[in-house]
Amino acid sequence: MGLMDYTAVELGKKIKAGEVSVLEAANAAMDAINALEDNFNCYVTVQERETIQAKAEELQKKIDDGTLTGPLAGVPVAVKDNMCTKGTRTTCSSKILENFEPTYTAEAVLNLEKAGALIIGKTNMDEFAMGSTTETSHYGVTKNPWNAEHVPGGSSGGSAAAVAAGECSYALGSDTGGSIRQPASYCGIVGMKPTYGTVSRYGLIAYGSSLDQIGPMAKDVTDCATILETIASYDPKDSTSVKREDYDFTSALKEDVKGMRIGIPKDYMGEGLDEEVKAAVLLAAKKLEEKGAIVEEFDLSLVEYAIPAYYVIASAEASSNLARFDGVKYGYRTESYEGLHNMYKKTRSEGFGPEVKRRIMLGSFVLSSGYYDAYYLKALRTKALIKQAFDKAFEKYDVILGPAAPTTAPKLGESLSDPIKMYLGDIYTISVNLAGLPGISVPGSLDSKGLPIGIQFIGDCFKEKNIIRAAYAFEQSREFVNWSLNGKEEK
């Protein structure tokens, strides 16, 4: 068993106990990247080995003298390439930011650095987080480590694939409409989206400001709870940041779900859901029932309106947020142009990819005079109704259980040729973002092609502990205990 097969918390304990040095952990991650990166393309930017080794030795000294005592000190981590990192290239996987080096670091990444995390590099993603497959990146597609002919999901596909392949111990992703949970499902790892406002968005390059949220991607639920404790904080620099009374997420790591009320939306189990995925969700429900949970089906209305509402709102916010990339202040600028307006047009035409252009045009259309009321305001009203539907459900249930995605990972090229099909891949995750709720995807089982199936647990606002508890209890009972690619051992 190699060092990259350990969970982040396990590796952190070994480093703290002196069984493994930070330098050994760093070299293990770098060796894995050198061996596998050509196959999977998980990273946009990887730090130089000498830089990583120097940082590892610096962290080792702080661990040895007792300055760093946290569970993640010295553990290698990757960061999605839409989070600013001072002095390190941050591209959003777009040509328009290909040489951009921020002058500051995102708050969530700073929190990791304060805890002694060893940042290895920046992971590949769909351009500006727009996509569900990590195929829209300017730096090439990322491939699923379980089967390189399949996508890793998106937009945090690089982070998911890096964790699954053992090219880092854990990673940060961002979730606008399922971009942490869906790739986690496809790559057989655990991915968590916290309640909106729990993790600061300061330094996260915005796609949809009312929907974006940073979260952890890791090998198990314990890692996710530990990482969330590390990155969650109130940040006055972020106007949407929430000051919470309780950040002790690891206290929920209990196998006890006796008496927990779990609801399965009938709307999630109908048309469009792959039979093998449905069977995995029902098996998860059965496992939790055996542990004492009360599981029943219920009607969650308005599900069919989630996708149109989401794409209207997200595209409207994207068209506004991406207006700043114009070739004037930073990033790519076209080489030849005549006048300011021509420079804007040529820079944006050459700098943005097709999917980003599609969403900017859609967003500009729904915000335009004459269509604002018909589309954007109607989508906002639908968003409020979806939140009300979840509020009603959580009056009765502690946790909602369902699939993370309608199918396992599709083959490369299948979704990209049909954007509507790609958008429908987020049908079970999008509502969580519209309502600002926390959600977690946990590996359930494998389908007949040997690809992972993710099980999603959804909680009420600020009730992360409920979903961590349910996910942890399920994780302890699932069929496969080792989801690393070096061995899928059955219990």
C-alpha positions in Angstrom: 0.0 0.0 0.0 1.6 3.3 -1.2 1.4 6.6 0.7 -1.2 8.0 -1.7 -3.5 5.1 -1.0 -4.0 6.3 2.6 -6.8 8.7 3.3 -5.7 12.3 4.1 -6.5 11.8 7.9 -4.6 8.5 8.0 -1.6 10.0 6.2 -1.7 13.0 8.6 -1.6 10.7 11.6 1.4 8.9 10.2 3.2 12.2 9.6 2.4 13.4 13.1 3.6 10.2 14.7 6.9 10.4 12.8 6.3 7.2 10.8 6.3 9.2 7.5 8.0 12.5 6.7 6.3 15.3 4.9 9.1 15.0 2.2 8.2 11.3 1.7 4.5 12.2 1.3 5.4 15.0 -1.2 7.7 12.7 -3.2 5.0 10.0 -3.3 2.5 12.6 -4.7 5.0 13.9 -7.3 6.0 10.4 -8.3 2.3 9.5 -8.9 1.8 12.7 -11.0 4.9 11.8 -13.1 3.7 8.3 -13.6 0.0 9.0 -14.3 -0.5 12.5 -15.5 0.0 11.8 -19.2 -2.8 9.3 -19.0 -5.4 11.3 -17.0 -4.5 15.1 -17.4 -5.7 16.0 -13.9 -3.6 19.1 -13.5 -3.2 22.4 -15.3 -0.3 23.5 -13.2 2.0 21.4 -11.0 4.5 23.0 -8.7 8.2 22.3 -9.4 9.5 19.3 -7.4 12.3 21.5 -5.8 9.6 24.0 -4.6 7.4 21.3 -3.2 10.4 19.7 -1.4 11.5 23.0 0.1 7.9 23.6 1.4 7.8 20.0 2.7 10.9 20.5 4.8 9.6 23.9 6.1 6.3 22.2 7.2 8.2 19.3 8.8 10.0 21.7 11.1 6.7 23.3 12.1 5.2 19.9 12.8 8.3 18.8 14.8 8.3 21.9 17.0 4.6 21.7 17.7 3.6 24.8 15.7 1.4 22.7 13.4 -0.8 20.2 15.2 -3.8 19.9 12.8 -4.9 16.6 11.2 -4.0 17.7 7.7 -0.5 19.2 8.4 2.0 18.0 5.7 -0.7 16.2 3.6 -0.5 16.8 -0.2 -3.6 18.6 -1.6 -4.6 19.8 -5.0 -6.7 23.0 -5.6 -9.2 23.5 -8.5 -7.9 26.1 -10.9 -10.6 28.7 -10.3 -9.3 29.5 -6.8 -6.7 32.3 -6.7 -3.3 31.4 -5.5 -0.8 34.2 -5.0 2.2 33.8 -7.4 0.8 30.6 -9.0 -0.9 30.6 -12.3 -4.8 30.5 -12.0 -6.4 30.0 -15.4 -10.0 28.7 -14.9 -8.9 26.3 -17.7 -9.4 29.2 -20.2 -7.2 30.7 -22.8 -8.3 34.2 -21.6 -6.5 33.6 -18.3 -3.7 31.4 -19.5 -0.9 33.5 -18.0 -2.8 35.1 -15.1 -1.0 35.1 -11.7 -3.1 36.5 -8.8 -1.7 38.9 -6.3 -3.7 37.3 -3.4 -4.9 33.8 -2.3 -8.5 32.6 -1.9 -9.6 32.5 1.7 -10.4 28.7 1.7 -6.9 28.0 0.3 -5.4 30.3 3.0 -7.2 28.3 5.7 -5.6 25.2 4.3 -2.1 26.8 4.3 -2.6 27.9 7.9 -3.4 24.3 8.8 -0.1 23.2 7.1 -1.4 21.7 3.9 1.1 21.0 1.2 -0.4 22.4 -2.1 0.9 20.3 -5.0 -0.8 22.1 -7.9 -4.0 23.4 -9.7 -6.4 20.9 -11.2 -8.1 20.9 -14.6 -11.7 21.8 -14.9 -14.4 22.8 -17.4 -13.6 26.3 -18.7 -14.9 28.8 -16.0 -16.7 25.8 -14.4 -19.1 25.6 -17.3 -19.7 22.0 -18.1 -20.3 18.6 -16.6 -17.5 16.5 -18.1 -14.2 18.5 -17.9 -14.1 18.3 -21.7 -14.5 22.1 -22.3 -11.0 22.9 -20.8 -8.5 24.8 -23.0 -5.8 22.5 -21.6 -7.4 19.2 -22.9 -9.8 16.7 -21.5 -9.3 15.0 -18.2 -10.0 11.2 -18.2 -11.6 9.0 -15.6 -9.0 6.9 -13.8 -11.5 4.0 -13.5 -11.7 3.9 -17.3 -9.8 6.4 -19.5 -12.4 6.1 -22.2 -14.9 7.8 -19.9 -15.3 11.3 -18.5 -14.5 12.1 -14.8 -17.5 14.5 -14.6 -17.3 18.2 -14.1 -16.6 20.9 -13.6 -14.3 19.7 -10.8 -13.3 16.7 -12.8 -9.6 17.3 -12.4 -9.8 17.4 -8.6 -12.0 14.2 -8.6 -9.7 12.3 -11.0 -6.5 13.4 -9.1 -7.9 12.0 -5.8 -9.1 8.8 -7.5 -5.8 8.3 -9.2 -3.8 8.9 -6.1 -2.1 12.1 -7.5 -2.9 13.9 -4.3 -4.5 12.9 -0.9 -7.5 15.2 -1.2 -8.6 18.2 -3.3 -10.7 21.3 -3.2 -13.5 21.7 -5.8 -16.3 24.2 -6.4 -20.0 23.4 -6.8 -22.4 25.6 -8.7 -24.9 23.0 -9.9 -23.3 19.7 -8.8 -19.7 20.3 -9.8 -18.3 18.6 -6.7 -20.9 15.8 -6.2 -21.3 14.6 -9.8 -17.6 14.1 -10.5 -17.2 12.5 -7.1 -19.9 10.1 -8.1 -18.2 9.3 -11.5 -14.8 8.9 -9.9 -15.7 6.8 -6.9 -14.7 9.3 -4.2 -16.6 11.4 -1.6 -17.4 15.0 -2.5 -19.3 17.5 -0.3 -21.0 20.8 -1.0 -21.6 22.7 2.2 -24.5 25.1 2.9 -24.1 28.3 0.9 -22.0 30.8 2.9 -20.2 28.3 5.0 -16.9 28.5 3.1 -15.8 31.9 1.9 -16.0 32.6 -1.8 -13.3 35.3 -1.6 -10.8 34.4 -4.2 -13.0 32.0 -6.0 -13.4 33.2 -9.6 -17.1 33.6 -10.0 -19.4 31.7 -12.3 -22.8 32.0 -10.6 -22.3 34.1 -7.5 -25.6 33.1 -5.8 -24.8 29.4 -6.4 -21.0 28.8 -6.1 -19.6 27.1 -3.1 -16.2 25.6 -2.4 -16.1 22.1 -0.8 -13.8 19.1 -0.1 -13.2 16.1 -2.4 -11.6 13.1 -0.7 -11.4 9.3 -0.3 -13.9 9.0 2.6 -16.4 10.8 4.7 -14.0 11.3 7.6 -11.6 13.2 5.3 -14.5 15.4 4.0 -15.6 16.4 7.5 -12.1 17.1 8.6 -11.3 19.2 5.5 -14.6 21.1 5.9 -13.7 22.0 9.5 -10.4 23.4 8.1 -11.7 25.5 5.3 -15.0 26.8 6.8 -14.9 30.2 8.4 -16.6 33.5 8.6 -15.0 36.0 6.2 -15.9 39.7 6.3 -14.4 40.0 2.8 -17.2 37.9 1.4 -20.6 39.5 1.7 -22.4 36.1 1.5 -20.3 34.5 4.2 -22.2 33.3 7.2 -21.0 33.4 10.8 -21.8 30.0 12.2 -21.9 29.0 15.9 -20.6 25.4 15.2 -17.8 24.3 12.9 -17.3 21.0 14.6 -18.2 18.7 11.7 -16.1 15.7 12.8 -18.3 15.1 15.9 -20.9 13.8 13.5 -18.8 10.9 12.4 -20.9 8.3 14.2 -22.4 5.1 12.8 -25.6 5.6 14.7 -28.6 6.5 12.5 -31.2 4.9 14.7 -34.4 6.9 14.4 -33.1 9.1 11.7 -35.9 10.0 9.2 -34.7 9.6 5.6 -36.9 10.5 2.6 -36.4 9.3 -1.0 -38.1 11.6 -3.6 -40.3 9.6 -5.9 -39.4 12.3 -8.6 -35.8 11.2 -8.4 -36.5 7.5 -9.0 -38.5 7.7 -12.2 -37.9 8.2 -15.9 -34.3 8.9 -17.0 -32.6 7.1 -14.0 -30.4 4.2 -15.0 -31.7 0.9 -13.4 -28.3 0.0 -11.9 -28.1 3.5 -10.3 -31.7 3.1 -9.0 -30.8 -0.4 -7.5 -27.7 1.1 -5.8 -29.9 3.9 -4.2 -32.4 1.3 -3.0 -29.6 -0.9 -1.6 -28.3 2.2 0.3 -31.8 2.8 1.7 -32.0 -0.9 2.8 -28.5 -0.7 4.5 -29.6 2.4 6.5 -32.9 0.8 7.4 -31.0 -2.2 8.8 -29.1 0.3 11.0 -32.3 1.7 12.4 -33.1 4.6 10.1 -36.7 5.2 9.1 -36.8 5.3 5.2 -39.8 6.2 3.1 -40.6 7.7 -0.3 -42.3 11.1 -0.7 -43.2 13.6 -3.4 -40.8 16.5 -3.9 -42.5 18.8 -6.3 -41.0 21.1 -9.0 -38.0 18.9 -9.8 -38.6 19.2 -13.6 -38.3 23.0 -13.3 -34.9 22.9 -11.5 -32.7 22.6 -14.7 -34.4 25.5 -16.7 -34.4 27.7 -13.6 -30.8 26.9 -12.9 -29.5 27.6 -16.4 -31.4 30.9 -16.7 -30.0 32.1 -13.3 -26.5 30.7 -13.7 -26.1 32.0 -17.3 -27.4 35.4 -16.3 -24.9 35.7 -13.5 -22.1 34.3 -15.7 -22.7 36.9 -18.4 -22.4 39.6 -15.8 -19.4 38.1 -14.0 -17.4 37.3 -17.2 -17.8 40.9 -18.5 -14.6 41.8 -16.6 -12.5 39.6 -18.9 -12.0 42.1 -21.7 -8.3 42.2 -22.4 -7.9 45.6 -20.7 -6.7 44.9 -17.1 -5.3 41.3 -17.1 -5.4 38.0 -19.0 -5.2 37.4 -22.7 -5.5 40.3 -25.2 -5.8 39.8 -29.0 -2.7 40.7 -31.0 -4.2 42.9 -33.7 -7.2 45.1 -33.3 -8.6 48.5 -34.4 -10.0 50.5 -31.6 -11.3 49.6 -28.2 -14.6 47.9 -29.2 -12.8 45.8 -31.8 -10.2 44.8 -29.1 -13.0 43.7 -26.7 -14.8 41.6 -29.4 -11.6 39.9 -30.7 -10.2 39.2 -27.3 -13.4 37.6 -26.0 -14.0 35.7 -29.3 -10.5 34.3 -29.2 -10.2 33.9 -25.4 -13.5 32.1 -24.6 -14.4 28.6 -25.6 -17.8 27.5 -27.2 -19.6 26.5 -24.0 -18.6 29.7 -22.2 -19.8 31.8 -25.2 -23.1 29.8 -25.3 -23.8 30.6 -21.7 -22.8 34.3 -22.0 -25.2 34.7 -24.9 -28.0 32.8 -23.1 -27.4 35.0 -20.0 -27.3 38.2 -22.0 -30.5 37.2 -23.7 -32.5 36.5 -20.5 -31.3 39.8 -18.9 -32.1 41.9 -22.0 -35.0 44.3 -22.2 -38.3 42.6 -22.9 -37.1 39.1 -21.7 -35.9 39.9 -18.1 -39.5 39.5 -16.7 -40.3 36.5 -18.9 -37.3 34.5 -18.0 -35.0 35.8 -15.3 -37.6 36.9 -12.8 -39.6 33.8 -13.4 -36.5 31.7 -12.7 -36.0 33.5 -9.4 -39.6 32.8 -8.4 -39.1 29.2 -9.3 -35.9 29.1 -7.2 -37.9 30.4 -4.2 -40.6 27.7 -4.8 -38.0 25.0 -4.9 -36.6 26.2 -1.6 -40.1 26.1 -0.1 -40.5 22.5 -1.4 -37.3 21.5 0.4 -38.3 23.4 3.6 -41.6 21.4 3.6 -39.7 18.1 3.1 -37.3 18.9 6.0 -40.2 19.4 8.3 -40.6 15.6 8.1 -37.2 14.3 7.2 -33.7 14.7 8.6 -32.0 13.7 5.3 -33.0 13.2 1.7 -31.5 10.3 -0.1 -31.1 9.9 -3.9 -28.7 9.4 -6.8 -25.9 11.9 -7.5 -26.2 11.4 -11.2 -28.7 9.6 -13.5 -26.1 7.3 -15.0 -22.4 6.4 -14.3 -19.7 8.2 -16.2 -20.5 8.5 -20.0 -17.9 8.0 -22.6 -15.7 10.9 -23.8 -17.4 12.9 -26.5 -20.9 11.6 -25.8 -22.2 14.6 -23.8 -20.2 17.3 -25.5 -22.0 16.7 -28.8 -25.3 17.2 -27.2 -25.3 20.2 -24.7 -28.9 19.5 -23.5 -27.9 15.9 -22.6 -24.9 17.3 -20.7 -27.2 19.7 -18.8 -29.6 16.9 -17.8 -26.7 15.1 -16.2 -27.0 17.6 -13.3 -30.7 17.0 -12.7 -30.3 15.5 -9.1 -27.7 18.1 -7.9 -28.9 21.4 -9.2 -31.8 21.9 -6.8 -29.4 21.7 -3.8 -27.6 24.8 -5.1 -30.8 26.7 -5.9 -31.9 26.2 -2.3 -28.4 26.7 -0.8 -28.5 23.3 0.9 -25.6 21.0 1.9 -25.1 17.7 -0.1 -22.6 14.9 -0.2 -22.0 12.1 -2.7 -20.6 8.8 -1.4 -19.6 5.8 -3.5 -22.3 3.1 -3.3 -21.3 0.3 -5.6 -20.1 -0.4 -9.1 -22.2 -0.9 -12.3 -21.8 -3.8 -14.7 -19.1 -1.9 -16.6 -17.0 -1.5 -13.4 -17.8 2.2 -13.0 -18.6 3.8 -9.6 -22.2 4.8 -8.7 -22.5 7.7 -6.2 -25.2 8.0 -3.6 -26.3 11.5 -2.6 -27.4 12.7 0.8 -29.1 16.1 1.1 -29.6 18.0 4.3 -31.4 21.2 5.5 -29.4 24.5 5.7 -26.6 24.4 8.2 -27.4 20.7 9.0 -24.2 19.2 7.5 -23.9 17.0 10.6 -27.0 15.1 9.5 -25.7 14.2 6.1 -22.2 13.4 7.5 -23.8 11.1 10.0 -25.9 9.3 7.4 -23.1 9.2 4.8 -20.6 7.8 7.4 -23.1 5.1 8.6 -23.7 4.1 5.0 -20.0 4.1 4.2 -19.3 1.7 7.0 -21.7 -0.8 5.4 -21.0 -0.5 1.7 -19.6 -3.4 -0.3 -16.3 -2.0 -1.3 -13.9 -0.7 1.4 -10.9 0.3 -0.7 -11.8 2.6 -3.6 -8.2 3.3 -4.6 -7.3 2.2 -8.1 -4.6 0.0 -6.7 -7.1 -2.5 -5.3 -10.9 -2.8 -5.0 -11.1 -5.1 -2.1 -14.5 -6.5 -1.1 -15.6 -6.6 2.5 
